[in-house]
């Protein structure tokens, strides 16, 4: 049986998700921040005959994230997704997302597969003298302008609204460097929750690269998040980036697939 979740299900669903807290940081973070009754967010779960959760599906705006620990009613979740405009954004653990891609009923965006890594302690972090600022809502437009200048980045049409919403709900923060009033590099968190935080948006303007700016502010941000007792998580598909993250203490724990 699949049904929409409410506040009454909170403890059960959180217990289910917490067994793989890092992999589920987006779902956990969105539930903690926005609950079960907002217009832009819905959460469904499949239950077995013992009323135990088998699988969960989150909708955040037009993005969906499924999670399960075994076999689940893929077509039941697909029928929910098909109520929304196609193509949809779908992401999650690669082996779970692949089940949806094989159904064939969904219009999915371009596929991207990435390594998922986590860092549990600050053993490999080093202090540095990089001067940085913490972004506020007044910095959002300049932050998006920097991201748009990076060839590898895809900035969605609703990126500003989501970024403002994330800052207001304290589920995201950004550290950045600047020179003469121009933002030169930045690193952000996303989906911050009581247990973990995702590192995203690491970038530096071309003319300011090879100066250690991004690495310096990453270490500042990593230290602050770890000091709060949270696990750091991130994606990467670039081997060079992977080597940098591993030197900072990250270890691969699985694969993550995104269709958008």
GIMOHU-V984610 format. One record per backbone hydrogen bond with DSSP energy under -0.5 kcal/mol. CO is the residue of the C=O (numbers start at 1). NH is the residue of the N-H. E is the energy in kcal/mol with one decimal. If there is no record, write none. Layout:
# GIMOHU-V984610
CO,NH,E
CO,NH,E
This chain:
# GIMOHU-V984610
1,47,-3.1
3,45,-2.3
6,9,-1.9
7,10,-1.6
9,13,-2.6
10,14,-2.6
11,15,-2.1
12,16,-2.0
13,17,-2.4
14,18,-2.2
15,19,-0.6
16,19,-0.6
17,20,-1.5
18,21,-1.2
20,24,-1.6
22,25,-1.6
24,28,-2.9
25,29,-2.7
26,30,-2.3
27,31,-2.3
28,32,-2.7
29,33,-2.1
30,34,-2.8
31,35,-2.0
34,37,-0.5
38,41,-0.8
40,61,-4.1
42,59,-3.1
43,5,-3.4
44,57,-2.5
45,3,-2.2
46,54,-3.4
46,55,-1.1
48,51,-2.1
52,48,-2.2
54,69,-1.1
55,46,-2.3
56,67,-2.4
57,44,-2.7
58,60,-0.5
58,65,-2.1
59,42,-1.9
59,61,-0.5
60,63,-2.2
62,89,-1.6
63,60,-2.9
64,91,-2.1
65,58,-2.5
67,56,-3.0
72,74,-1.9
73,77,-1.8
74,78,-2.4
75,79,-2.1
76,80,-1.0
77,81,-2.2
78,82,-2.2
80,83,-1.4
81,84,-1.8
88,90,-0.6
88,109,-1.1
89,64,-2.7
90,259,-3.4
91,66,-0.6
92,257,-2.7
93,96,-0.9
93,97,-2.6
94,98,-2.1
95,99,-0.5
96,99,-0.9
96,100,-0.8
97,100,-0.7
97,101,-1.9
98,102,-1.7
99,103,-0.5
100,103,-0.8
100,104,-0.8
106,108,-0.8
107,87,-0.7
107,88,-2.0
110,260,-2.0
112,258,-2.8
114,256,-3.0
115,117,-0.5
115,236,-1.6
116,253,-3.1
116,254,-1.1
117,234,-2.1
118,251,-2.4
119,232,-2.3
122,125,-1.5
133,135,-0.5
133,176,-2.6
136,139,-2.1
137,140,-1.5
139,143,-2.3
140,144,-2.6
141,145,-2.1
142,146,-2.0
143,147,-2.2
144,148,-2.6
145,149,-1.1
146,149,-0.6
147,150,-1.4
149,151,-0.6
150,153,-1.5
153,155,-0.5
154,156,-0.6
156,159,-1.5
158,162,-2.2
159,163,-2.5
160,164,-2.6
161,165,-2.4
162,166,-2.4
163,167,-2.3
164,168,-2.6
165,169,-1.7
166,171,-2.4
166,172,-0.9
167,170,-1.1
171,192,-2.7
173,189,-2.5
174,135,-2.9
175,187,-2.1
176,133,-2.6
177,184,-2.5
177,185,-1.0
179,182,-1.8
182,179,-2.4
184,205,-2.6
185,177,-2.2
186,203,-2.2
187,175,-2.5
188,200,-2.9
190,198,-2.4
195,231,-2.4
196,193,-2.6
197,233,-2.4
198,190,-1.9
198,200,-0.5
199,235,-0.5
200,188,-2.7
201,203,-0.6
203,186,-2.3
205,208,-2.1
206,209,-1.4
208,211,-0.5
212,216,-2.0
213,217,-2.4
214,218,-2.3
215,219,-2.1
216,220,-1.5
217,221,-2.7
218,222,-3.4
219,223,-2.1
220,224,-1.9
221,225,-2.4
222,226,-2.7
223,227,-2.4
224,228,-0.7
225,228,-0.8
225,230,-1.5
226,229,-2.1
231,197,-2.1
232,119,-2.5
233,199,-3.3
234,117,-2.8
236,115,-2.9
237,239,-0.6
238,242,-2.5
239,243,-2.0
240,244,-1.5
241,245,-2.5
242,246,-2.4
243,247,-1.6
244,248,-0.9
245,248,-0.5
245,250,-2.2
246,249,-1.4
251,118,-2.3
254,116,-2.8
255,94,-2.0
256,114,-3.1
257,92,-1.7
258,112,-2.4
258,260,-0.5
259,90,-2.2
